[in-house]
Amino acid sequence: MQSRLFQALIAVIVFMLSATLSAQTYPDKPIRLIVPFAPGGTNDILARMVATHLSEKLGESMIVDNRPGADGIIGTDIAVKAKPDGYTLLLVSSAYVMNPVVRKLPYDTLTAMEFIARLGASFLVLSVHPSLPVNSVKDLLAVAKEKPGEITLGSSGGFMHFASALLNSLSQRDFNIILYKGGAPAMIDTIGGQVNATLAVSVPALPHLRSGKLKGLAVGTLKRAELLPDLPTLDEAGVKGYDASNWYAIATASGTPRAIVMKLHDEIARYFKNPEVQKQLTAMGAVIDLKTPDEMRKIIPAEIDKWTKVAVAARMSRAID
């Protein structure tokens, strides 16, 4: 018995020494950062910023690998199945905690990934066509109450559908959610007057809000946006508890040594705390919101629970199976 305990202790010590040595020499070859969405979006922009910084600081090249499809599931599955050695990273967004609510996945969302750092989020702006005779959220809710199901809300799949369903649920109004193939077409049709309103993502919406092609009523975060300080939050405007930000994080396969995870976290956190980087991201319409691996372990199940309740209320498919 004592021999077995001694052997087990030796195995643990060898494993710990191996992990420490691995972290000390890491990285000694190129690192791949998978983006499970097409190039050009906020996910891709953030991934390339992180890749450029880590390449410079860690002394190894970092390859951004776009693997779009199935609301991020295809690229995520590749990262999940990679060797847990820190050489395959994943740019994660809110879709990660929404997909298990409405889809059957080839991995367990709660245990598949080790989160390195949450970076921040892009905020939503409840926007309407200028011809709609409303100047506030209160006005819009009043019209929606008088005409249930008649006020159209341009949206898309994934995160945007959940955000729109949350608005219906918390406002207790029946906005007619029109699903598009992406957030951009929904915004374009709102500008064109084909739909009455949309929850537009901050980064592409800002130019149209400034030009007057869209009329902003409120932002979808719990704090006012620095770029649009005159707009109230939906929570302030009467839709209590509304908080739908598309957040972004860096993760790697579960089982990656803690020392490697923390080495990457510390370097990423140092980068995003740089005032110049924060200024650049704020100008894009992003909100910095750094979180640690330990914090993310609590956030993921809480997010899944939150969006499951939204999906049930909206009668989305798998959530009510």
C-alpha positions in Angstrom: 0.0 0.0 0.0 2.8 2.4 1.0 4.6 1.5 -2.2 1.6 2.5 -4.3 1.2 5.8 -2.4 4.9 6.5 -3.0 4.6 5.7 -6.7 1.5 8.0 -7.0 3.4 10.8 -5.2 6.3 10.4 -7.5 4.0 10.5 -10.5 2.4 13.8 -9.2 5.8 15.3 -8.6 7.1 14.3 -12.1 3.9 15.8 -13.6 4.3 19.1 -11.8 8.0 19.4 -12.7 7.2 18.6 -16.3 4.4 21.2 -16.4 6.8 23.8 -14.8 9.5 23.0 -17.3 7.0 23.2 -20.2 5.9 26.6 -19.1 9.5 27.9 -18.7 10.3 26.8 -22.3 6.9 27.8 -23.8 6.6 28.7 -26.5 9.2 27.1 -28.6 7.2 26.8 -31.9 4.4 28.8 -33.6 1.0 29.1 -31.9 -2.3 28.9 -33.8 -5.2 31.2 -32.8 -8.4 29.9 -34.2 -11.2 32.4 -35.0 -14.4 30.4 -35.5 -15.9 33.2 -37.7 -15.1 34.8 -41.0 -12.4 37.4 -41.4 -13.3 41.1 -40.9 -15.6 41.1 -37.9 -14.8 42.2 -34.3 -13.8 38.6 -33.4 -11.2 38.7 -36.2 -9.9 42.2 -35.4 -9.4 41.3 -31.7 -7.7 38.0 -32.5 -5.2 39.8 -34.8 -4.4 42.4 -32.2 -3.7 39.7 -29.6 -1.7 37.6 -32.1 0.5 40.6 -33.1 1.2 41.4 -29.4 1.9 37.8 -28.3 4.2 37.2 -31.3 6.3 40.2 -30.3 6.4 39.4 -26.6 6.8 35.6 -26.7 9.2 35.5 -29.6 7.3 33.0 -31.7 5.0 33.6 -34.6 1.3 33.4 -34.1 -1.0 32.3 -36.9 -4.6 33.4 -37.0 -6.7 30.6 -38.5 -10.3 31.6 -39.5 -12.6 28.5 -39.4 -16.2 29.8 -39.8 -19.3 27.8 -39.7 -22.3 26.7 -37.6 -22.2 29.8 -35.3 -18.7 29.1 -34.3 -19.1 25.4 -33.5 -16.8 24.1 -36.3 -13.8 26.2 -35.2 -14.4 25.6 -31.6 -14.5 21.8 -32.0 -11.1 21.9 -33.7 -9.7 23.8 -30.7 -11.4 21.5 -28.2 -9.8 18.4 -29.8 -6.3 20.0 -30.0 -3.5 18.8 -27.8 -3.7 20.7 -24.4 -0.2 22.2 -24.7 -1.0 25.9 -25.3 -0.1 25.8 -29.0 -3.8 26.0 -30.2 -5.8 28.9 -28.8 -9.4 30.0 -29.6 -11.1 33.4 -29.8 -14.4 32.8 -28.0 -17.5 35.0 -28.1 -20.9 34.9 -26.5 -22.0 32.3 -29.0 -20.0 29.8 -26.9 -22.6 29.9 -24.1 -25.6 30.3 -26.4 -25.0 27.4 -28.7 -25.6 24.7 -26.1 -29.0 26.2 -25.4 -30.3 25.6 -28.9 -28.0 23.1 -30.5 -26.6 19.6 -29.7 -22.8 20.0 -29.6 -19.9 17.6 -30.1 -18.3 18.9 -26.9 -19.3 19.8 -23.3 -19.3 23.6 -23.0 -18.7 23.6 -19.3 -15.5 21.4 -19.4 -14.1 21.6 -23.0 -12.1 24.8 -22.7 -9.7 26.4 -20.3 -10.3 30.2 -20.5 -7.2 32.3 -20.5 -8.7 35.7 -20.3 -11.9 37.6 -21.1 -11.0 40.6 -23.1 -14.0 42.8 -23.4 -17.3 43.3 -25.3 -19.0 45.2 -28.0 -22.3 46.9 -26.9 -25.6 47.1 -28.6 -27.6 50.2 -29.5 -31.4 50.0 -29.7 -31.9 52.0 -32.9 -34.9 53.0 -35.0 -35.5 54.5 -38.4 -35.7 58.3 -38.0 -39.2 58.4 -39.5 -40.6 56.3 -36.6 -42.3 58.9 -34.3 -40.4 57.9 -31.1 -37.7 59.7 -29.3 -37.1 57.4 -26.3 -37.4 53.9 -25.2 -40.6 54.9 -23.3 -42.1 56.1 -26.6 -41.2 52.9 -28.4 -42.6 50.7 -25.6 -45.8 52.7 -25.7 -46.2 52.2 -29.4 -45.4 48.5 -29.1 -48.0 48.2 -26.4 -50.6 49.8 -28.6 -49.7 47.7 -31.6 -48.5 44.3 -30.3 -46.6 42.3 -33.0 -46.6 45.2 -35.5 -43.3 46.9 -34.6 -40.6 45.1 -36.4 -37.2 44.4 -35.0 -34.4 43.5 -37.4 -32.2 40.8 -36.0 -30.1 37.7 -37.0 -29.2 34.3 -35.6 -27.1 33.5 -32.6 -26.2 36.3 -30.2 -28.5 38.8 -31.9 -31.5 36.6 -31.8 -31.0 36.0 -28.1 -30.5 39.7 -27.5 -33.8 40.5 -29.3 -35.6 37.8 -27.4 -34.3 39.2 -24.1 -35.7 42.6 -25.1 -39.2 41.1 -25.7 -39.0 39.2 -22.4 -37.8 42.0 -20.1 -39.9 44.8 -21.8 -43.0 42.5 -21.8 -43.7 43.6 -25.4 -44.2 41.6 -28.5 -41.8 43.1 -31.0 -42.0 41.2 -34.3 -38.4 39.8 -34.6 -37.3 39.6 -38.3 -34.3 37.3 -38.7 -31.7 38.2 -41.3 -28.5 36.3 -42.2 -26.4 38.8 -40.3 -26.5 41.9 -38.2 -25.4 44.1 -41.1 -28.4 43.3 -43.4 -30.7 43.9 -40.4 -29.1 47.3 -39.8 -29.2 48.2 -43.5 -32.9 47.4 -43.7 -33.5 49.6 -40.6 -31.7 52.4 -42.3 -33.8 51.8 -45.4 -37.1 51.8 -43.4 -37.9 48.2 -44.3 -38.0 47.4 -40.5 -38.8 49.8 -37.6 -35.9 49.0 -35.3 -32.8 46.9 -34.6 -30.3 46.2 -31.8 -27.3 47.3 -33.8 -23.8 46.3 -32.8 -21.8 49.4 -31.7 -18.8 49.1 -34.1 -20.7 49.2 -37.5 -23.6 51.3 -36.1 -21.6 54.3 -34.9 -21.2 56.0 -38.3 -24.9 55.7 -39.0 -25.9 57.1 -35.6 -23.6 60.0 -36.1 -24.9 60.8 -39.6 -28.5 60.6 -38.5 -29.4 57.6 -40.6 -30.2 55.7 -37.4 -31.8 57.2 -34.3 -30.3 55.7 -31.1 -32.5 55.3 -28.1 -30.5 53.3 -25.6 -27.5 51.0 -25.2 -27.7 47.4 -24.1 -25.1 47.4 -21.3 -25.7 48.1 -17.6 -23.3 51.1 -17.8 -23.5 54.0 -20.3 -21.2 53.8 -23.2 -18.3 56.3 -23.2 -18.8 56.9 -27.0 -22.5 57.6 -26.6 -22.8 59.2 -23.1 -26.1 60.9 -23.8 -27.9 57.6 -24.5 -29.3 55.9 -21.4 -29.0 52.2 -20.8 -32.1 50.1 -21.5 -32.0 49.3 -17.8 -32.2 53.0 -17.0 -34.9 53.6 -19.6 -37.3 51.1 -18.0 -36.2 47.7 -19.4 -34.9 46.6 -16.0 -32.0 44.1 -16.0 -31.3 44.3 -19.7 -27.7 43.4 -20.3 -26.7 41.8 -23.6 -23.0 42.4 -24.6 -21.2 40.2 -27.1 -18.1 39.4 -25.1 -14.8 38.0 -26.4 -12.2 35.8 -24.7 -9.2 33.7 -25.4 -9.3 30.0 -24.5 -7.4 26.8 -25.0 -8.1 23.1 -24.6 -9.0 21.8 -21.2 -6.0 20.2 -19.5 -3.5 22.8 -20.6 -0.9 23.3 -17.8 -1.9 26.1 -15.4 1.5 27.7 -15.7 1.1 28.1 -19.5 -2.5 29.5 -19.1 -1.3 32.1 -16.5 1.7 33.0 -18.6 -0.6 33.8 -21.5 -3.2 35.5 -19.3 -0.6 37.8 -17.7 0.7 38.9 -21.1 -2.7 39.5 -22.6 -3.9 41.4 -19.5 -0.8 43.6 -19.7 -1.6 44.4 -23.3 -5.2 45.3 -22.7 -4.3 47.5 -19.7 -2.2 49.7 -22.0 -3.9 53.1 -22.2 -3.2 53.4 -26.0 -4.7 50.0 -26.6 -7.8 50.9 -24.5 -8.1 54.2 -26.4 -8.0 52.3 -29.8 -10.6 49.8 -28.7 -12.9 52.4 -27.2 -12.8 54.3 -30.5 -14.0 51.1 -32.2 -16.9 50.8 -29.8 -15.5 48.1 -27.7 -15.6 48.0 -23.9 -12.6 46.5 -22.0 -13.6 44.0 -19.4 -10.7 41.7 -18.3 -11.5 38.6 -16.4 -9.2 35.8 -15.1 -9.4 32.1 -15.7 -10.9 31.6 -12.2 -13.6 34.2 -12.8 -14.5 32.7 -16.2 -15.2 29.3 -14.6 -18.0 31.0 -12.7 -19.2 33.2 -15.6 -19.7 30.4 -18.1 -22.4 28.4 -16.2 -24.1 31.6 -15.1 -24.3 32.8 -18.8 -25.6 29.4 -20.0 -28.3 29.6 -17.3 -29.2 33.2 -18.2 -29.6 32.5 -21.9 -31.5 29.2 -21.3 -34.2 31.1 -19.5 -34.3 33.6 -22.4 -34.6 30.8 -24.9 -37.4 29.1 -23.0 -39.4 32.3 -22.7 -38.9 32.8 -26.5 -39.7 29.2 -27.3 -36.4 28.6 -29.1 -36.1 25.0 -30.3 -33.7 22.9 -28.1 -34.3 24.9 -24.9 -37.8 23.5 -24.6 -37.1 19.9 -25.8 
